[in-house]
Amino acid sequence: MTIKVGDPIPSATLMQMKDGTPQPVKTDDLFRGKRVVVFALPGAFTPTCSAKHLPGFIEHADEIRQKGVDAIACVSVNDAFVMGAWGEQQGAADKVMMLADGNGDFTRALGLEMDAARFGMGQRSQRYSMLVDNGLVKRLNVEEPGSFAVSSAEYVINQL
């Protein structure tokens, strides 16, 4: 079942590179008492993800935070080392948290997985964005396959 507006975010553990070491990030801690914009994408270093999706959130991070958002998180079914390297290459630094869902547990719990086996990528996340307020989904924007519109930073800014 796919998560929907009003639902609580499921408990899961994601990973984030800090000082060269993967560190656990519990979703309960990440979302408790905060407004967080989350966006997910099929894979680090992939064309649309690298050229548009992540760069848009990096570019507009300050504007998003000025609208009362405490954190911006990028989630992908990649390992923490890949997400860390991609964030470094893209200049995410303190603007966007690069969170790895290496086994896809969080993505499956949301019901937002997709089969990208025909592209040689296995199980991945659908492309989406959401606003989470104190652990509850307030906005959810899931892209149609092959599209990039409702999960963009610009679209999210208009919803805040």
C-alpha positions as CSV (number, residue, x, y, z in Angstrom):
1,M,0.0,0.0,0.0
2,T,1.3,3.4,-0.9
3,I,1.7,6.1,1.7
4,K,-0.7,9.0,1.4
5,V,-1.2,12.5,2.9
6,G,-2.0,12.3,6.6
7,D,-0.1,9.0,7.1
8,P,2.9,8.8,9.5
9,I,6.3,8.1,8.1
10,P,7.3,4.5,8.8
11,S,10.2,3.8,11.2
12,A,13.3,2.9,9.2
13,T,17.0,3.4,9.3
14,L,18.7,5.3,6.5
15,M,22.5,5.9,6.2
16,Q,24.4,9.1,5.7
17,M,28.2,9.6,5.2
18,K,29.8,11.7,7.9
19,D,33.5,12.1,8.2
20,G,34.1,9.2,5.8
21,T,31.9,6.7,7.7
22,P,28.3,5.6,7.1
23,Q,26.2,6.7,10.0
24,P,22.6,5.6,10.8
25,V,19.8,8.1,10.5
26,K,16.6,6.9,12.1
27,T,13.5,8.3,10.4
28,D,11.8,8.8,13.8
29,D,14.6,11.1,14.8
30,L,14.8,12.9,11.5
31,F,11.1,13.8,11.3
32,R,10.2,14.3,15.0
33,G,9.2,17.9,15.7
34,K,10.5,19.1,12.3
35,R,9.3,20.2,8.9
36,V,11.3,18.2,6.3
37,V,11.2,18.2,2.5
38,V,12.1,14.8,1.2
39,F,12.7,14.0,-2.4
40,A,13.6,10.6,-3.8
41,L,15.0,9.5,-7.1
42,P,15.9,6.3,-9.0
43,G,19.6,6.6,-8.7
44,A,22.7,8.7,-7.9
45,F,24.7,9.8,-10.9
46,T,21.8,9.1,-13.3
47,P,21.0,11.7,-16.0
48,T,17.8,13.5,-14.8
49,C,18.8,13.0,-11.1
50,S,22.2,14.6,-11.6
51,A,21.3,17.3,-14.2
52,K,18.0,18.5,-12.7
53,H,16.5,16.9,-9.6
54,L,19.3,17.2,-7.0
55,P,20.7,20.5,-8.4
56,G,17.3,22.1,-8.1
57,F,17.1,21.4,-4.4
58,I,20.7,22.5,-3.8
59,E,20.1,25.8,-5.8
60,H,16.8,26.5,-3.9
61,A,17.8,25.2,-0.5
62,D,17.9,28.6,1.2
63,E,14.5,29.6,-0.3
64,I,13.0,26.4,0.9
65,R,14.4,26.8,4.4
66,Q,13.0,30.4,4.5
67,K,9.6,28.9,4.1
68,G,9.9,27.2,7.5
69,V,11.6,23.9,6.4
70,D,14.1,22.5,8.9
71,A,15.8,20.0,6.6
72,I,15.9,18.8,3.0
73,A,16.6,15.2,2.4
74,C,17.5,13.3,-0.8
75,V,16.7,9.5,-0.6
76,S,17.9,6.9,-3.1
77,V,18.2,3.2,-3.2
78,N,22.0,3.4,-3.3
79,D,24.6,2.7,-0.7
80,A,25.9,5.5,1.6
81,F,29.3,5.6,-0.1
82,V,27.7,6.4,-3.5
83,M,25.3,8.9,-2.0
84,G,28.2,10.6,-0.1
85,A,30.3,10.8,-3.3
86,W,27.4,12.1,-5.3
87,G,26.5,14.7,-2.8
88,E,30.2,15.8,-2.7
89,Q,30.4,16.0,-6.5
90,Q,27.1,18.0,-6.7
91,G,28.0,20.4,-3.8
92,A,25.1,19.3,-1.5
93,A,27.2,19.9,1.6
94,D,25.0,21.4,4.3
95,K,22.1,22.2,1.9
96,V,20.7,18.7,1.3
97,M,21.1,15.5,3.4
98,M,22.1,12.6,1.2
99,L,20.4,9.6,2.6
100,A,21.0,6.1,1.4
101,D,18.3,3.5,1.5
102,G,20.7,0.8,0.4
103,N,18.3,-2.2,0.8
104,G,15.2,-0.3,-0.2
105,D,13.5,-0.9,3.2
106,F,12.3,2.7,3.6
107,T,11.2,2.9,0.0
108,R,9.2,-0.4,0.3
109,A,7.7,0.7,3.6
110,L,6.4,3.8,1.7
111,G,5.1,1.7,-1.1
112,L,7.0,3.7,-3.6
113,E,9.4,1.2,-5.1
114,M,9.8,0.5,-8.8
115,D,11.3,-2.3,-10.8
116,A,14.2,-0.9,-12.9
117,A,15.6,-4.3,-13.8
118,R,15.2,-3.6,-17.5
119,F,17.7,-0.8,-17.1
120,G,20.0,-3.1,-15.0
121,M,19.3,-1.2,-11.8
122,G,17.1,-3.7,-9.9
123,Q,14.6,-2.4,-7.4
124,R,14.7,1.4,-7.0
125,S,12.6,4.3,-5.7
126,Q,10.0,6.1,-7.8
127,R,10.7,9.8,-8.3
128,Y,8.7,11.8,-5.7
129,S,8.7,14.7,-3.3
130,M,6.9,15.1,0.0
131,L,6.6,17.5,2.9
132,V,6.7,15.8,6.3
133,D,5.6,17.8,9.3
134,N,6.4,16.2,12.7
135,G,6.4,12.7,11.2
136,L,3.1,13.1,9.2
137,V,2.9,13.4,5.4
138,K,1.4,16.8,4.5
139,R,2.2,16.8,0.7
140,L,3.0,13.9,-1.6
141,N,3.9,14.3,-5.2
142,V,4.7,11.1,-7.1
143,E,5.9,11.4,-10.7
144,E,4.5,9.4,-13.6
145,P,7.1,7.0,-15.0
146,G,9.6,8.9,-17.1
147,S,8.4,12.4,-15.9
148,F,10.1,15.1,-13.9
149,A,7.7,17.9,-12.8
150,V,5.9,17.4,-9.5
151,S,9.0,16.4,-7.6
152,S,11.1,19.4,-8.6
153,A,12.3,22.0,-6.1
154,E,10.3,24.6,-7.9
155,Y,7.1,22.6,-7.5
156,V,7.7,22.0,-3.8
157,I,8.4,25.7,-3.2
158,N,5.0,26.6,-4.6
159,Q,3.4,24.1,-2.2
160,L,5.1,25.6,0.9
